[in-house]
Amino acid sequence: MATTDTEVKELIKREYEHGFVTEIEADTFEPGLNEDVIRRLSKVKQEPEFMLEWRLKAYRRWLEMDDPTWAHVDYPEIDYNAISYYSAPKKQEDMPQSLDEVDPELLRTYEKLGIPLHEREKLAGVAVDAVFDSVSVATTFKEQLAEAGVIFCPISEAVQKYPELVEKYLGSVVPAGDNFFAALNSAVFSDGSFVYIPKGVRCPLELSTYFRINAANTGQFERTLIVADEGSYVSYLEGCTAPMRDENQLHAAVVELVALGDAQIKYSTVQNWYPGDEHGKGGIYNFVTKRGACLGKNSKISWTQVETGSAVTWKYPSCILKGENSVGEFYSVALTHNYQQADTGTKMIHLGKNTRSTIISKGISAGRSSNAYRGLVKFQPGAEGARNYTQCDSLLIGDRCGAHTFPYIESKNKSAIVEHEATTSKVSDEQMFLCRQRGIDPEQAVSMIVNGFCKEVFKELPMEFAVEAGKLLEVSLEGSVG
Amino acid sequence: MLSIKNLHASVEGEEILKGINLEIKAGEVHAIMGPNGSGKSTLSQVLAGNETFEVTEGEVTLNGENLLEQETEERAREGVFLAFQYPVEIPGVSNLQFLRTAVNAKRKHRGEEELNAAEFMKLAKDVSRQVDLDPSFLKRGVNEGFSGGEKKRNEILQALLLEPKLAILDETDSGLDIDALKVVSDGVNALRSEDRAILMVTHYQRLLNHIVPDYVHVLAGGRIIKSGGRELALELEEKGYGWLGVKDDDASN
């Protein structure tokens, strides 16, 4: 393309917008992992006995497991004893009751990230449970939610206040021993969000949590649990960015969703963690287990994700469709650039009659990155009349990147119907020439073409996220024209 | 307005343009005719800045500015417009968004205020009616699923919106039935103005019945071998290219 080498270099040199470190005193454990560390962690968090037992059981399972190696990603071996398993802003004993009490340094951090809480509250009517490192520091709109009977709080708080709900549902969708990273998370999870929507309640707000990894060498292990009781509805938004670091940071989260009869959960993610520099140095390891269970009749779980960050992504938001007529959806945009690696997709497990699932996956690869879609569609014998539709599109920018598709289909029921469509295309020279001939800047042209490619997924996002997602792609694609 | 001197250009080492000389003044319409493979499309692409082609010699100026030194998008903002022979599709990007981005890139370049969505919508609707395209086309993906004729009309729509100084029309008549040809020609005639130059590239003279050129040039073997007025096109229609010593593979028309 016409953009000269120097221009490309300039663009590539643009530093990660969110790469800065907040200087806040952190109360951090020494690196290392053993049963004592878990006991200390549980004690610091003032957890009931069942929680400690649950963690220890998970830890013992984890010790017997090995790192998974089947994903199409490559990264150096992780030394789990070099990681610190607890880090919290210091003043956690007296948590701030309002934003005025929040450490101003922290608020400035959010501002740099473009997440002014004050504005967000007013403009968007979004309740924000902001996770900074491992402890939640600001929870807003609590009252309005409480009126509706909605519980939205840090999971550490839920463990203390609603132990019966936590004990009933925690690990019910992603068991502690489900996989290596889920077991690790179960043993050491730091914090995260807990949501309970009572019967027949339509949650009055979009719920949103911003995660941010901050202290060096501190793995972050969020745990999120959302339970939608019969006939309820909730839309949950998750978005995150991380500061620039040279060492790789491990992130192993678990998200569990439970939808009872006629309940609906819409879970949207915009993920923009530090992807590493243009030489592939640094960046977040994002090893996430996300799974939802449609337990009741006519329930619905919908995952929408826009993944642009992280050095390595390993993530398969899935649905277990147990209830009759239940619906699972997965809409995904995954963009990789430079040396990023992503192996992402979904699992749709059809157990119940007439269950339906839709998978729309858009993978975009630029630079020297590798982008894989991995999806499993499974029909169990009871999945009479079940259907799946999968559409899996890859877009390549340049000729040094890779796109891979690994679809798995297993059917044990003859009446089940599955459709699969896949395409691979390139941002063509002709498209670029057309845009530029009309006076459009090459960077803007690529961004526009890629946004067009992702349109089907973006329209599933809540409005404010859709705008953010478009902007994110633009930033993430900087330097991809050359 | 446009001055081309001794222009040579090649693709993958093969020379296609072998010394083109051409002067076009503001307000004039020039037609370039010639058999297939003569270099007509190459000339259009080179002027618009397609980097597939390498300019090896010569100079091109637009109002005194060296065009060859400018990037494709700069030329476009300075007023060079190419109506493509085969407009490409950009799935998922709405025509409206594409056109507004283009128009605003140009307005910004000129130091004018950018148009907001509502202002642009009104303008685009008016112009789309002018080329007989239903405004619903504005919401569809750029050229996505358009018929050949719709694509060509969409090109003229863009020309009318972008108000170029130099409009290059590359085989704009190809693949059009007689009704569509009429619509497209009306659009091009609406483009004619005192301060605008138009360069039409065509294989056939039928377009020139609708858009009457001031000058006609015959391009063959990468050079302009004959220039004349409107009557030259008629002569070509009657006699083909053979009398000029040029072989035409597609002389049946």
HADDOCK unambig.tbl for C-alpha pairs under 7 A between the chains (distance, minus, plus):
assign (segid A and resid 2 and name CA) (segid B and resid 51 and name CA) 6.87 0.50 0.50
assign (segid A and resid 2 and name CA) (segid B and resid 71 and name CA) 6.82 0.50 0.50
assign (segid A and resid 430 and name CA) (segid B and resid 88 and name CA) 6.65 0.50 0.50
assign (segid A and resid 431 and name CA) (segid B and resid 88 and name CA) 6.26 0.50 0.50
assign (segid A and resid 431 and name CA) (segid B and resid 90 and name CA) 6.70 0.50 0.50
assign (segid A and resid 433 and name CA) (segid B and resid 50 and name CA) 6.75 0.50 0.50
assign (segid A and resid 436 and name CA) (segid B and resid 72 and name CA) 5.88 0.50 0.50
assign (segid A and resid 436 and name CA) (segid B and resid 73 and name CA) 4.61 0.50 0.50
assign (segid A and resid 437 and name CA) (segid B and resid 48 and name CA) 6.69 0.50 0.50
assign (segid A and resid 437 and name CA) (segid B and resid 72 and name CA) 5.78 0.50 0.50
assign (segid A and resid 437 and name CA) (segid B and resid 73 and name CA) 5.50 0.50 0.50
assign (segid A and resid 437 and name CA) (segid B and resid 76 and name CA) 5.40 0.50 0.50
assign (segid A and resid 437 and name CA) (segid B and resid 81 and name CA) 6.94 0.50 0.50
assign (segid A and resid 438 and name CA) (segid B and resid 73 and name CA) 6.71 0.50 0.50
assign (segid A and resid 438 and name CA) (segid B and resid 76 and name CA) 5.69 0.50 0.50
assign (segid A and resid 438 and name CA) (segid B and resid 102 and name CA) 5.46 0.50 0.50
assign (segid A and resid 439 and name CA) (segid B and resid 73 and name CA) 4.20 0.50 0.50
assign (segid A and resid 439 and name CA) (segid B and resid 74 and name CA) 6.48 0.50 0.50
assign (segid A and resid 439 and name CA) (segid B and resid 76 and name CA) 4.81 0.50 0.50
assign (segid A and resid 439 and name CA) (segid B and resid 77 and name CA) 5.16 0.50 0.50
assign (segid A and resid 439 and name CA) (segid B and resid 102 and name CA) 5.66 0.50 0.50
assign (segid A and resid 439 and name CA) (segid B and resid 105 and name CA) 6.01 0.50 0.50
assign (segid A and resid 439 and name CA) (segid B and resid 106 and name CA) 6.41 0.50 0.50
assign (segid A and resid 440 and name CA) (segid B and resid 73 and name CA) 6.01 0.50 0.50
assign (segid A and resid 440 and name CA) (segid B and resid 101 and name CA) 6.91 0.50 0.50
assign (segid A and resid 440 and name CA) (segid B and resid 102 and name CA) 5.65 0.50 0.50
assign (segid A and resid 440 and name CA) (segid B and resid 105 and name CA) 6.17 0.50 0.50
assign (segid A and resid 441 and name CA) (segid B and resid 73 and name CA) 6.44 0.50 0.50
assign (segid A and resid 448 and name CA) (segid B and resid 93 and name CA) 6.87 0.50 0.50
assign (segid A and resid 449 and name CA) (segid B and resid 90 and name CA) 6.67 0.50 0.50
assign (segid A and resid 449 and name CA) (segid B and resid 93 and name CA) 6.56 0.50 0.50
assign (segid A and resid 452 and name CA) (segid B and resid 91 and name CA) 6.15 0.50 0.50
assign (segid A and resid 452 and name CA) (segid B and resid 92 and name CA) 3.90 0.50 0.50
assign (segid A and resid 452 and name CA) (segid B and resid 93 and name CA) 4.44 0.50 0.50
assign (segid A and resid 453 and name CA) (segid B and resid 91 and name CA) 6.55 0.50 0.50
assign (segid A and resid 453 and name CA) (segid B and resid 92 and name CA) 5.65 0.50 0.50
assign (segid A and resid 455 and name CA) (segid B and resid 92 and name CA) 6.07 0.50 0.50
